[in-house]
Amino acid sequence: MRLGYLADNTEFLPLPRSASDPTRGLFGGTNTLTGQVGVHPTDNLNLRFLYTRSNLEPNSQGFVGGALSEPLYGFADDGFGGPLRTATADTFLFNFDWLVAKGFGLFGRYSYGSTNLFPATAGRADGDVNAQSIQIGTAFPDLIKQGALATISYVQPFEVLDGRNFLLSGGGDGGIQKEVEVSYRYPANSSFSVVPSIYWIMEANNFSDNPDIFVFNLQTQISF
């Protein structure tokens, strides 16, 4: 069992930030509290169940969303363009990894998040944005070289189930963003690895008319 607490302290957002403002206390501002239970039925199978409770403070325009808004992606208002008070969210997540046979494994995750919105304008009803995320993939440990790892996965990062009327973008035009991700970790030696990755993104931001996006990423890992 694991527990974690995170207070907003990103340099990309305007001041004041909850992690550096003692007047907000432990649970003021934007913060998340997460619990995880891990189960290992066999040596080759790991199951994890997570729950996160979030407080999401609106920005200076009164909208909830942005860099620290998971499980909400994008920005939300009160459904009429008006401001919100601090939102709350509940996220439930399950993930697993399973070494099916030597050199071949499966992994995946499913999450469901419900963000509760509270209008700052009197008389307007509260609302919810409910969304889910899915990932499934295959892994090939020790491919070509001992310690290497190749992965291929399919991802739907943010599928809106209901509450689109609260999203400034409308949650897209009915499309669902899809991604195919391929990566390979190659250990040049015991201390240095190279990790090239390719991402193919379709229907970006849940707009079916958006063109496909291709991203190539190259990372290096140094171990001490």
C-alpha positions as CSV (number, residue, x, y, z in Angstrom):
1,M,0.0,0.0,0.0
2,R,1.2,3.5,-0.9
3,L,-0.1,7.0,-0.1
4,G,0.9,10.2,-1.7
5,Y,0.1,13.9,-1.4
6,L,1.0,16.6,-3.9
7,A,0.4,20.4,-3.6
8,D,0.5,22.7,-6.6
9,N,3.9,24.2,-7.0
10,T,4.5,24.6,-10.7
11,E,6.5,27.6,-11.9
12,F,4.3,27.8,-15.1
13,L,1.2,29.1,-13.2
14,P,0.7,32.5,-11.7
15,L,1.2,33.2,-8.0
16,P,0.2,32.4,-5.3
17,R,0.7,28.7,-5.3
18,S,-0.7,26.4,-2.6
19,A,2.6,24.7,-1.8
20,S,4.3,28.1,-1.1
21,D,1.4,29.9,0.6
22,P,1.1,28.9,4.3
23,T,-2.3,30.7,4.7
24,R,-3.9,28.0,2.5
25,G,-3.1,25.1,4.9
26,L,-2.5,21.5,3.9
27,F,-5.7,21.1,1.8
28,G,-6.1,24.7,0.4
29,G,-5.5,25.5,-3.3
30,T,-4.8,22.8,-5.9
31,N,-3.8,19.5,-4.4
32,T,-4.2,15.7,-4.8
33,L,-4.3,12.8,-2.3
34,T,-3.6,9.4,-3.8
35,G,-3.8,5.9,-2.4
36,Q,-2.5,2.7,-4.2
37,V,-2.9,-0.9,-3.4
38,G,-0.7,-3.3,-5.3
39,V,-1.4,-7.1,-5.6
40,H,1.1,-9.6,-6.9
41,P,-0.7,-13.0,-7.5
42,T,2.4,-14.5,-9.1
43,D,6.0,-13.4,-9.7
44,N,5.1,-12.4,-13.2
45,L,1.9,-10.5,-12.7
46,N,1.3,-7.1,-10.9
47,L,-2.1,-5.5,-10.3
48,R,-2.5,-2.0,-9.0
49,F,-5.6,-0.2,-7.9
50,L,-5.5,3.6,-7.3
51,Y,-7.8,6.3,-6.0
52,T,-7.1,10.0,-6.2
53,R,-9.1,12.9,-4.6
54,S,-8.3,16.3,-6.1
55,N,-9.0,19.9,-5.3
56,L,-8.7,22.0,-8.5
57,E,-8.5,25.8,-8.0
58,P,-9.7,28.0,-10.8
59,N,-7.3,30.3,-12.7
60,S,-7.6,34.1,-12.7
61,Q,-10.4,34.0,-15.3
62,G,-12.4,31.6,-13.1
63,F,-11.9,28.6,-15.3
64,V,-10.8,25.2,-14.0
65,G,-8.2,23.3,-16.0
66,G,-4.8,23.5,-17.4
67,A,-1.5,21.9,-16.3
68,L,-2.7,20.6,-13.0
69,S,-6.3,19.7,-13.7
70,E,-6.3,15.9,-14.0
71,P,-8.6,14.1,-14.6
72,L,-9.9,17.1,-16.5
73,Y,-8.0,18.0,-19.7
74,G,-8.6,21.5,-21.2
75,F,-10.6,24.1,-19.4
76,A,-14.2,24.2,-17.9
77,D,-16.6,27.0,-17.1
78,D,-20.1,26.9,-15.5
79,G,-21.7,26.0,-18.8
80,F,-22.5,29.6,-19.7
81,G,-19.0,31.1,-19.9
82,G,-19.0,32.1,-16.2
83,P,-16.5,31.5,-13.5
84,L,-16.2,28.5,-11.1
85,R,-15.3,28.0,-7.5
86,T,-12.7,25.3,-6.6
87,A,-13.6,22.0,-8.2
88,T,-13.3,18.5,-6.7
89,A,-12.5,15.3,-8.6
90,D,-12.5,11.6,-8.0
91,T,-10.3,9.4,-10.1
92,F,-10.3,5.6,-10.1
93,L,-7.5,3.8,-11.9
94,F,-6.4,0.2,-12.5
95,N,-3.2,-0.9,-14.2
96,F,-1.3,-4.1,-14.7
97,D,1.8,-5.6,-16.1
98,W,2.2,-9.3,-17.0
99,L,5.2,-11.2,-18.2
100,V,3.4,-13.8,-20.3
101,A,6.6,-15.6,-21.4
102,K,10.3,-14.9,-21.5
103,G,10.7,-11.9,-23.9
104,F,7.0,-11.1,-24.1
105,G,4.7,-9.1,-21.8
106,L,1.4,-7.3,-21.7
107,F,0.5,-4.1,-19.8
108,G,-2.4,-1.7,-19.6
109,R,-4.5,0.7,-17.6
110,Y,-8.0,2.1,-17.3
111,S,-9.0,5.2,-15.5
112,Y,-12.3,6.9,-14.8
113,G,-12.5,10.4,-13.5
114,S,-15.4,12.6,-12.4
115,T,-14.8,16.3,-11.9
116,N,-17.4,18.2,-9.9
117,L,-17.9,21.8,-10.9
118,F,-19.4,24.5,-8.7
119,P,-20.5,27.8,-10.4
120,A,-19.6,31.0,-8.7
121,T,-22.7,32.7,-10.1
122,A,-25.7,32.3,-7.8
123,G,-28.6,30.3,-9.2
124,R,-26.6,28.2,-11.6
125,A,-26.6,24.4,-11.1
126,D,-23.6,22.4,-10.2
127,G,-22.3,20.0,-12.9
128,D,-19.9,17.2,-13.6
129,V,-17.5,16.2,-16.4
130,N,-17.0,12.5,-16.6
131,A,-14.2,11.0,-18.7
132,Q,-12.2,7.8,-19.2
133,S,-8.7,6.9,-20.4
134,I,-7.5,3.6,-21.8
135,Q,-4.1,2.1,-22.7
136,I,-3.1,-1.4,-23.7
137,G,0.3,-2.5,-24.9
138,T,2.9,-5.2,-25.5
139,A,6.4,-5.3,-24.2
140,F,9.5,-7.2,-25.4
141,P,12.1,-7.3,-22.6
142,D,15.8,-8.1,-23.5
143,L,15.1,-7.6,-27.2
144,I,18.4,-7.8,-29.1
145,K,20.3,-7.1,-25.9
146,Q,20.1,-8.0,-22.2
147,G,18.4,-5.1,-20.3
148,A,16.8,-3.7,-23.4
149,L,13.0,-3.1,-23.6
150,A,10.8,-2.5,-26.6
151,T,7.1,-1.4,-26.1
152,I,4.1,-0.8,-28.5
153,S,0.9,0.6,-27.0
154,Y,-2.4,2.1,-28.0
155,V,-3.8,5.0,-26.0
156,Q,-7.0,7.0,-25.7
157,P,-6.0,9.7,-23.2
158,F,-9.2,11.6,-22.7
159,E,-12.6,10.3,-23.8
160,V,-15.5,12.5,-22.6
161,L,-18.5,10.5,-21.4
162,D,-20.7,13.4,-20.4
163,G,-20.5,17.0,-19.3
164,R,-19.3,18.4,-22.7
165,N,-21.3,21.6,-22.2
166,F,-18.9,22.6,-19.4
167,L,-15.8,22.3,-21.6
168,L,-14.7,25.5,-23.4
169,S,-13.7,23.4,-26.4
170,G,-16.9,21.4,-26.2
171,G,-14.8,18.3,-25.7
172,G,-14.1,18.3,-29.4
173,D,-16.5,17.5,-32.2
174,G,-17.3,13.9,-31.2
175,G,-13.9,12.5,-32.1
176,I,-11.7,10.5,-29.7
177,Q,-8.0,11.2,-29.6
178,K,-6.0,8.0,-30.3
179,E,-2.3,7.4,-30.0
180,V,0.1,4.7,-31.1
181,E,3.3,4.8,-29.2
182,V,6.5,2.8,-29.9
183,S,9.6,3.0,-27.8
184,Y,12.9,1.1,-27.4
185,R,15.3,1.3,-24.5
186,Y,18.8,0.2,-25.6
187,P,21.4,0.0,-22.9
188,A,24.8,0.9,-24.4
189,N,26.5,-0.2,-21.2
190,S,25.6,-0.5,-17.5
191,S,25.4,3.2,-17.0
192,F,24.1,4.7,-20.3
193,S,21.0,4.0,-22.3
194,V,19.4,5.5,-25.3
195,V,15.5,5.6,-25.7
196,P,14.1,6.6,-29.1
197,S,10.3,6.9,-29.2
198,I,7.7,7.5,-32.0
199,Y,4.2,8.8,-31.4
200,W,1.4,8.7,-33.9
201,I,-1.5,10.9,-32.7
202,M,-4.9,10.8,-34.4
203,E,-8.0,13.1,-33.9
204,A,-5.9,15.4,-31.6
205,N,-7.9,17.0,-28.8
206,N,-10.9,14.9,-29.8
207,F,-11.5,16.8,-33.1
208,S,-12.0,14.3,-35.9
209,D,-10.9,16.8,-38.6
210,N,-7.5,17.5,-37.0
211,P,-4.6,16.1,-39.1
212,D,-2.5,13.3,-37.8
213,I,0.6,14.3,-35.7
214,F,3.9,12.4,-35.7
215,V,6.4,13.0,-33.0
216,F,9.9,11.6,-32.6
217,N,11.6,11.8,-29.3
218,L,15.1,10.8,-28.2
219,Q,16.1,10.4,-24.5
220,T,19.2,9.4,-22.8
221,Q,19.4,7.8,-19.4
222,I,22.5,7.9,-17.2
223,S,22.7,5.7,-14.1
224,F,25.1,6.4,-11.2
